[in-house]
Amino acid sequence: MRAVSYARFGGPEVLRVVTDLPVPQPGPGQVRVRVAASVVHPVDLMVRAGRFPAPLPTGLPYVPGWDVVGTVDAVGASVGDLTVDDDVIGFSPWLRTTVGAHAEFVVLDAAWLTAAPVGVSASEAATLPTNGLAAAQALDLLALPEGSSVLVTGAAGQVGGFTLALARHAGLHATGVAGVGDRDFVESQGATFVPRSDDPLAAAASFDAVVDLAVIGPSLMDLVRDGGGYVAASPPLRPEPTRGIRTFALNVLPDSTRLGELVTLVESGVIPLRVAGVYPFTDATAAHNLLAQGGVRGGVVIVP
């Protein structure tokens, strides 16, 4: 089996295409997926560089890659509705499993997968699972009633864009903080645009909740109304609750039911899918370099 892999930490140059990996076999409750597309995430770059601060469940070498779009190729025992030749979408919680999707085949729990969106290319669909679920789970944590206001930092990024779209769909009043060049996108999602600057929130009002994807930090708590909500981009960044404000941290988890709901919203045009570039395995280094430049608007997709 071919896959993108690395046997030592370092820059993008450590990435290699290996050709002799064994084809994985599904166990009980699992399916094997023939991968059509996956996506590179910032955490992939951090792990590859040896900068991830927490221990991982296995050691080098690693095959990276979280998201997967593809076709069920084999089915293990005790799998529910999925069958061979089903087109599916989902993601591997890589930090917990180190099972990477930048491979020709990947074995995942059937409960992590749902039917792929119809009428959408594999490259586009691959941008949805991890980042779409992160956005959905952020808003689910807040549980805001219709008409509430929410401030989203990093609003033009992948998770930020999905958050704006889902907030609009839920009847929330979103304000998005992003670069000046992102005004059109933020406003296209029905959100109020606030330009990013040295003091991006100087003119901002107070909000029922904040989703801080740009890691501006606990100072944003000052903009949350008493009894409101705050979502940090990761567990170490979660501030202590104060003034009755509920604080949460994003820790995206596979959820086939919620992902299926997102697929329906994609098919109905509620959620936009953005692709910044598509790279074959042999150009994985270029894909990592593109993402490392920052300011990428859309998923950086890897295909076999």
TADACOR-V949920 format. One record per residue. RES is the residue in three letters. SS is DSSP state (h for helix, s for strand, l for the rest). NEAR is the number of other ideal C-beta (glycine too) atoms within 8 Angstrom. D_FIRST is the distance of its C-alpha to the first C-alpha in Angstrom with 1 decimal. Layout:
res=RES ss=SS near=NEAR d_first=D_FIRST
res=RES ss=SS near=NEAR d_first=D_FIRST
//
This chain:
res=MET ss=l near=11 d_first=0.0
res=ARG ss=l near=10 d_first=3.8
res=ALA ss=s near=13 d_first=6.6
res=VAL ss=s near=16 d_first=10.3
res=SER ss=s near=13 d_first=11.7
res=TYR ss=s near=14 d_first=15.0
res=ALA ss=l near=7 d_first=16.6
res=ARG ss=l near=6 d_first=20.1
res=PHE ss=l near=8 d_first=22.3
res=GLY ss=l near=9 d_first=23.9
res=GLY ss=l near=5 d_first=24.1
res=PRO ss=h near=11 d_first=21.4
res=GLU ss=h near=6 d_first=21.1
res=VAL ss=h near=11 d_first=19.1
res=LEU ss=l near=12 d_first=16.0
res=ARG ss=s near=8 d_first=13.3
res=VAL ss=s near=11 d_first=10.1
res=VAL ss=s near=9 d_first=7.8
res=THR ss=l near=6 d_first=5.4
res=ASP ss=l near=4 d_first=5.5
res=LEU ss=l near=11 d_first=4.9
res=PRO ss=l near=4 d_first=5.8
res=VAL ss=l near=8 d_first=5.6
res=PRO ss=l near=9 d_first=8.9
res=GLN ss=l near=8 d_first=12.1
res=PRO ss=l near=11 d_first=15.0
res=GLY ss=l near=8 d_first=18.3
res=PRO ss=l near=6 d_first=21.8
res=GLY ss=l near=10 d_first=22.3
res=GLN ss=s near=12 d_first=18.7
res=VAL ss=s near=16 d_first=16.5
res=ARG ss=s near=15 d_first=12.9
res=VAL ss=s near=15 d_first=12.7
res=ARG ss=s near=10 d_first=10.8
res=VAL ss=s near=15 d_first=11.5
res=ALA ss=s near=10 d_first=14.1
res=ALA ss=s near=16 d_first=15.5
res=SER ss=s near=15 d_first=16.1
res=VAL ss=s near=14 d_first=18.9
res=VAL ss=s near=14 d_first=19.8
res=HIS ss=l near=10 d_first=22.7
res=PRO ss=h near=6 d_first=25.4
res=VAL ss=h near=9 d_first=24.4
res=ASP ss=h near=13 d_first=20.9
res=LEU ss=h near=12 d_first=23.1
res=MET ss=h near=9 d_first=25.3
res=VAL ss=h near=12 d_first=22.8
res=ARG ss=h near=15 d_first=21.0
res=ALA ss=l near=9 d_first=24.6
res=GLY ss=l near=7 d_first=25.4
res=ARG ss=l near=6 d_first=28.1
res=PHE ss=l near=9 d_first=27.2
res=PRO ss=l near=3 d_first=30.3
res=ALA ss=l near=5 d_first=29.2
res=PRO ss=l near=3 d_first=27.2
res=LEU ss=l near=9 d_first=23.6
res=PRO ss=l near=6 d_first=22.5
res=THR ss=l near=5 d_first=20.0
res=GLY ss=l near=3 d_first=19.9
res=LEU ss=l near=7 d_first=17.7
res=PRO ss=l near=6 d_first=15.0
res=TYR ss=s near=11 d_first=14.3
res=VAL ss=l near=14 d_first=11.8
res=PRO ss=l near=12 d_first=14.6
res=GLY ss=l near=18 d_first=15.4
res=TRP ss=l near=14 d_first=17.8
res=ASP ss=s near=16 d_first=18.4
res=VAL ss=s near=20 d_first=16.3
res=VAL ss=s near=14 d_first=17.4
res=GLY ss=s near=14 d_first=15.6
res=THR ss=s near=10 d_first=16.0
res=VAL ss=s near=16 d_first=16.1
res=ASP ss=s near=10 d_first=13.7
res=ALA ss=s near=9 d_first=15.0
res=VAL ss=s near=11 d_first=18.0
res=GLY ss=l near=13 d_first=19.3
res=ALA ss=l near=6 d_first=22.9
res=SER ss=l near=5 d_first=25.6
res=VAL ss=l near=12 d_first=24.0
res=GLY ss=l near=4 d_first=26.8
res=ASP ss=l near=4 d_first=26.7
res=LEU ss=l near=11 d_first=23.1
res=THR ss=l near=7 d_first=21.9
res=VAL ss=l near=7 d_first=19.1
res=ASP ss=l near=6 d_first=19.1
res=ASP ss=l near=9 d_first=20.9
res=ASP ss=s near=10 d_first=20.3
res=VAL ss=s near=16 d_first=20.2
res=ILE ss=s near=17 d_first=20.6
res=GLY ss=s near=14 d_first=20.7
res=PHE ss=s near=12 d_first=19.6
res=SER ss=l near=15 d_first=18.3
res=PRO ss=l near=11 d_first=21.3
res=TRP ss=h near=13 d_first=19.2
res=LEU ss=h near=9 d_first=22.2
res=ARG ss=h near=5 d_first=22.6
res=THR ss=h near=8 d_first=19.1
res=THR ss=l near=10 d_first=16.9
res=VAL ss=l near=10 d_first=14.1
res=GLY ss=l near=15 d_first=12.8
res=ALA ss=l near=14 d_first=12.2
res=HIS ss=l near=13 d_first=11.1
res=ALA ss=s near=15 d_first=7.5
res=GLU ss=l near=9 d_first=6.3
res=PHE ss=s near=12 d_first=7.4
res=VAL ss=s near=15 d_first=10.2
res=VAL ss=s near=12 d_first=12.8
res=LEU ss=s near=13 d_first=16.3
res=ASP ss=s near=8 d_first=19.8
res=ALA ss=h near=14 d_first=21.3
res=ALA ss=h near=7 d_first=24.3
res=TRP ss=h near=11 d_first=22.5
res=LEU ss=s near=14 d_first=21.8
res=THR ss=s near=11 d_first=24.3
res=ALA ss=s near=9 d_first=24.6
res=ALA ss=l near=12 d_first=23.5
res=PRO ss=l near=11 d_first=26.6
res=VAL ss=l near=5 d_first=27.9
res=GLY ss=l near=4 d_first=28.7
res=VAL ss=l near=10 d_first=26.6
res=SER ss=l near=5 d_first=23.7
res=ALA ss=h near=11 d_first=20.3
res=SER ss=h near=12 d_first=20.9
res=GLU ss=h near=9 d_first=24.3
res=ALA ss=h near=15 d_first=23.3
res=ALA ss=l near=17 d_first=20.7
res=THR ss=l near=16 d_first=23.7
res=LEU ss=l near=16 d_first=25.4
res=PRO ss=h near=13 d_first=24.0
res=THR ss=h near=11 d_first=24.4
res=ASN ss=h near=13 d_first=27.3
res=GLY ss=h near=13 d_first=29.0
res=LEU ss=h near=16 d_first=29.1
res=ALA ss=h near=12 d_first=30.4
res=ALA ss=h near=14 d_first=33.2
res=ALA ss=h near=13 d_first=34.0
res=GLN ss=h near=13 d_first=34.0
res=ALA ss=h near=14 d_first=36.3
res=LEU ss=h near=15 d_first=38.8
res=ASP ss=h near=8 d_first=38.5
res=LEU ss=h near=9 d_first=39.5
res=LEU ss=h near=13 d_first=42.5
res=ALA ss=l near=5 d_first=43.6
res=LEU ss=l near=12 d_first=46.0
res=PRO ss=l near=4 d_first=48.5
res=GLU ss=l near=7 d_first=48.7
res=GLY ss=l near=6 d_first=50.7
res=SER ss=l near=10 d_first=49.6
res=SER ss=s near=10 d_first=48.8
res=VAL ss=s near=17 d_first=45.6
res=LEU ss=s near=16 d_first=44.8
res=VAL ss=s near=17 d_first=41.2
res=THR ss=s near=15 d_first=40.4
res=GLY ss=l near=14 d_first=37.4
res=ALA ss=l near=17 d_first=38.1
res=ALA ss=l near=12 d_first=36.2
res=GLY ss=l near=10 d_first=32.9
res=GLN ss=h near=10 d_first=30.2
res=VAL ss=h near=12 d_first=31.5
res=GLY ss=h near=18 d_first=35.0
res=GLY ss=h near=14 d_first=34.8
res=PHE ss=h near=15 d_first=33.5
res=THR ss=h near=16 d_first=36.3
res=LEU ss=h near=16 d_first=38.9
res=ALA ss=h near=14 d_first=37.8
res=LEU ss=h near=13 d_first=37.8
res=ALA ss=h near=14 d_first=41.1
res=ARG ss=h near=12 d_first=42.7
res=HIS ss=h near=9 d_first=41.5
res=ALA ss=l near=9 d_first=43.1
res=GLY ss=l near=6 d_first=46.4
res=LEU ss=l near=13 d_first=46.2
res=HIS ss=s near=9 d_first=47.8
res=ALA ss=s near=17 d_first=45.1
res=THR ss=s near=14 d_first=45.8
res=GLY ss=s near=16 d_first=43.0
res=VAL ss=s near=15 d_first=43.1
res=ALA ss=s near=15 d_first=41.1
res=GLY ss=l near=8 d_first=41.6
res=VAL ss=h near=6 d_first=44.3
res=GLY ss=h near=4 d_first=41.9
res=ASP ss=h near=13 d_first=40.4
res=ARG ss=h near=10 d_first=43.7
res=ASP ss=h near=6 d_first=43.0
res=PHE ss=h near=11 d_first=39.7
res=VAL ss=h near=15 d_first=41.3
res=GLU ss=h near=10 d_first=44.3
res=SER ss=h near=7 d_first=42.3
res=GLN ss=l near=13 d_first=41.1
res=GLY ss=l near=7 d_first=44.7
res=ALA ss=l near=14 d_first=44.9
res=THR ss=s near=9 d_first=47.6
res=PHE ss=s near=11 d_first=46.4
res=VAL ss=s near=13 d_first=47.3
res=PRO ss=s near=10 d_first=46.4
res=ARG ss=l near=9 d_first=44.7
res=SER ss=l near=5 d_first=47.1
res=ASP ss=l near=3 d_first=48.5
res=ASP ss=l near=5 d_first=50.2
res=PRO ss=l near=12 d_first=48.2
res=LEU ss=l near=11 d_first=50.0
res=ALA ss=l near=5 d_first=53.6
res=ALA ss=l near=4 d_first=54.5
res=ALA ss=l near=10 d_first=52.5
res=ALA ss=l near=4 d_first=54.2
res=SER ss=l near=5 d_first=53.3
res=PHE ss=s near=14 d_first=50.5
res=ASP ss=s near=10 d_first=49.8
res=ALA ss=s near=15 d_first=46.3
res=VAL ss=s near=16 d_first=44.1
res=VAL ss=s near=14 d_first=40.3
res=ASP ss=s near=15 d_first=39.7
res=LEU ss=l near=13 d_first=36.3
res=ALA ss=l near=11 d_first=37.5
res=VAL ss=l near=10 d_first=38.6
res=ILE ss=l near=10 d_first=42.2
res=GLY ss=l near=7 d_first=43.2
res=PRO ss=h near=5 d_first=45.9
res=SER ss=h near=6 d_first=48.6
res=LEU ss=h near=14 d_first=47.4
res=MET ss=h near=12 d_first=48.8
res=ASP ss=h near=5 d_first=52.2
res=LEU ss=h near=11 d_first=51.3
res=VAL ss=s near=15 d_first=50.5
res=ARG ss=s near=7 d_first=53.5
res=ASP ss=s near=6 d_first=54.7
res=GLY ss=s near=6 d_first=52.7
res=GLY ss=s near=13 d_first=49.8
res=GLY ss=s near=15 d_first=46.1
res=TYR ss=s near=15 d_first=43.7
res=VAL ss=s near=15 d_first=39.9
res=ALA ss=s near=14 d_first=38.4
res=ALA ss=l near=11 d_first=34.9
res=SER ss=l near=8 d_first=33.8
res=PRO ss=h near=7 d_first=35.5
res=PRO ss=h near=5 d_first=37.1
res=LEU ss=h near=11 d_first=38.8
res=ARG ss=l near=8 d_first=40.6
res=PRO ss=l near=10 d_first=44.4
res=GLU ss=l near=4 d_first=46.9
res=PRO ss=l near=7 d_first=48.6
res=THR ss=l near=7 d_first=52.0
res=ARG ss=l near=6 d_first=54.7
res=GLY ss=l near=8 d_first=53.0
res=ILE ss=l near=13 d_first=49.8
res=ARG ss=s near=9 d_first=46.7
res=THR ss=s near=13 d_first=43.8
res=PHE ss=s near=12 d_first=40.1
res=ALA ss=s near=12 d_first=36.8
res=LEU ss=l near=11 d_first=33.6
res=ASN ss=l near=6 d_first=30.9
res=VAL ss=l near=8 d_first=28.6
res=LEU ss=l near=7 d_first=27.3
res=PRO ss=l near=12 d_first=25.2
res=ASP ss=l near=8 d_first=27.7
res=SER ss=h near=12 d_first=26.8
res=THR ss=h near=7 d_first=30.5
res=ARG ss=h near=11 d_first=31.3
res=LEU ss=h near=16 d_first=28.2
res=GLY ss=h near=10 d_first=29.3
res=GLU ss=h near=9 d_first=32.7
res=LEU ss=h near=13 d_first=31.2
res=VAL ss=h near=14 d_first=29.3
res=THR ss=h near=8 d_first=32.7
res=LEU ss=h near=12 d_first=34.3
res=VAL ss=h near=14 d_first=31.7
res=GLU ss=h near=10 d_first=32.5
res=SER ss=l near=6 d_first=36.2
res=GLY ss=l near=5 d_first=36.0
res=VAL ss=l near=7 d_first=37.1
res=ILE ss=l near=13 d_first=34.1
res=PRO ss=l near=7 d_first=33.0
res=LEU ss=l near=11 d_first=29.4
res=ARG ss=l near=10 d_first=29.1
res=VAL ss=s near=11 d_first=26.4
res=ALA ss=s near=9 d_first=27.0
res=GLY ss=s near=9 d_first=24.2
res=VAL ss=s near=7 d_first=20.8
res=TYR ss=s near=11 d_first=18.3
res=PRO ss=s near=7 d_first=15.0
res=PHE ss=h near=12 d_first=12.3
res=THR ss=h near=5 d_first=14.3
res=ASP ss=h near=8 d_first=17.4
res=ALA ss=h near=15 d_first=16.6
res=THR ss=h near=9 d_first=19.4
res=ALA ss=h near=9 d_first=21.8
res=ALA ss=h near=14 d_first=20.9
res=HIS ss=h near=14 d_first=21.8
res=ASN ss=h near=9 d_first=24.9
res=LEU ss=h near=11 d_first=26.1
res=LEU ss=h near=12 d_first=25.9
res=ALA ss=h near=8 d_first=27.7
res=GLN ss=l near=7 d_first=30.6
res=GLY ss=l near=4 d_first=31.7
res=GLY ss=l near=5 d_first=33.5
res=VAL ss=l near=9 d_first=30.4
res=ARG ss=l near=9 d_first=31.4
res=GLY ss=l near=10 d_first=28.4
res=GLY ss=s near=13 d_first=24.7
res=VAL ss=s near=13 d_first=22.5
res=VAL ss=s near=16 d_first=19.5
res=ILE ss=s near=15 d_first=15.9
res=VAL ss=s near=12 d_first=14.0
res=PRO ss=l near=8 d_first=10.6
//
